[in-house]
Amino acid sequence: MKQHIPLLARRKATQAPAATGARLGWLDALRGFAALVVAMHHFDVLRMLPFGGLIRRNFDLGVFGVMLFFIVSGYIIPASLERRGDVRAFWIGRIFRIYPALIVALAASIVMLPAADGSTSLLRTGDDPASLVANGMMLQDLLGVRNGMNVTWTLCYEMVFYFLVTMLFTRGLHRHSGVIAVAFAGAALAIGTALAPQLLLTELGSVRLLLLIVTPVFLLGLWGVLSGNRQLTGAGALLLGGLGLVLLTVNSRAVTFETLLIPATMFAGTAVYRAQHGQLRRAPALIACGFVVAAGVLAGWLYNRNGIQEHTWTSGWKAFSLSYLAAWVLFGLGFLLRSRRFPRVLTWLGAISFSLYLLHFPLLRTLGPLLGVPPMPSSTLGKFAWTGIFLAVLLAASHLMYRLVELPAQRLGRRVQQAAERRRPSAPATPAAPATAPAGPEVILVPRQPDRAGPEAAVRAHGEPSSAR
């Protein structure tokens, strides 16, 4: 009998990745679909449909794609940190996951697009140092600095979410996702549009002065979480978390209800994960998520009107509220189908989603003039041809960037993590070991091959997909 135990263990080990892949497929599919929806939103696909105008007045593809991705990101990002139990490893992984692809996309955009094209603003604002520093911290949209690329505004909210998740983890408060989600959603509903955007910048009167305050705090906090020292990690996380809260509440460019709904949505996604894995009772998690969804729909109805919709880039309250609700409905459907195996094309789309998100707008602005678009083709054949060409080029370019930039950068990030651990092993960031998913059929965060849609692929931030402002 004993002779068969190693063989059985090996069989289980070889079968685990496949089973894990089936469970992660729903996340890849949702993320990839969200990125594609945002790309088609900027492609203005609704103008090609017979009832596109009616759909546009009542539904916003950009809000739908953005919020869907934020839910997915909220579901998996805290799980990634807690699975590692190592704040430094988490941050090294995030840095190498996001920055290489972002830098390549920015460089390509600057080369491809003329200076007059406003979709790429890095080094084109008249204040290059401020542009580089703010975009380098990925906080530009919360600092009054134009986004290096118009689609990168969502990365600012992803970055602040990392700040908050890290702070909560180091303080042992990471289990309270439902309460935090409700608090943000309640604040969004209560404040609405009462606070003017960028209050902090208005009081200081200078972007550079604001940067002189924020940049040292950011660098000290980042140094702390990368130190591997428990006390420094806790202090650094507290600095970053405090910075994120201040910028969210008093210096966002967007209207307050939309700004606060984003972290509410992400923490609600975390609450779903915790309920699924027994870290939070299902009834409180369901109440918290229900409140967040209701707050999002109600906030849209209350505030996204009388000219405010121009700041959310939507056509009215229906477009905002119905799109927000639809994002949750689709996420819920994906969650219910999470044990099923999704088509490889959808999981592949999820794997390349970050590159797709970063590249779609510069490629659209480059291909359009070459093909004489706009104006939009008037014939059905012309519409199909233009759509097919755009998607073919976009998907091919995204796949290449994923293979040539994203995967090598992730491998380099893992080597850097290992080197940092050998040089100075990191101490536990919390007094107690972080709780992760219990062993059993629901465990999804198992290391896999880097060139497949595994846990690292499931932690794509970046968010990535979102609608440009």
ABEGO torsion letter per residue (X at the ends): XAAAAAAAAAAAAAAAAAAAAAAAAAAAAAAAAAAAAAAAAAAGAAAABAAAAAAAAABBAAAAAAAAAAAAAAAAAAAAAAAAGBAAAAAAAAAAAAAAAAAAAAAAAAAABBAABAABABGAAGBAAAAAAAAAAGAAAAAGBBBABAAAAAAAAAAAAAAAAAAAAAAGAAAAAAAAAAAAAAAAAAAEAABBBGAAAAAAGBAAAAAAAAAAAAAAAAAAAAAGBAAAAAAAAAAAAAAAAAAAAAABABBAAAAAAAAAAAAAAAAAAAAAAGABBAAAAAAAAAAAAAAAAAAAAAABBGGAAAAAGBAEAAAAAAAAAAAAAAAAAAAAAAABBBBAAAAAAAAAAAAAAAAAAAAAAAAAAAAGOOBBBABAAAAAAAAAAAAAAAAAAAAAAAAAAAAAAAAAAAAAAAAAAAABBBBBABABBBBBBBBEAABABBBBBAABBBAAAABBAGAEBBBBX
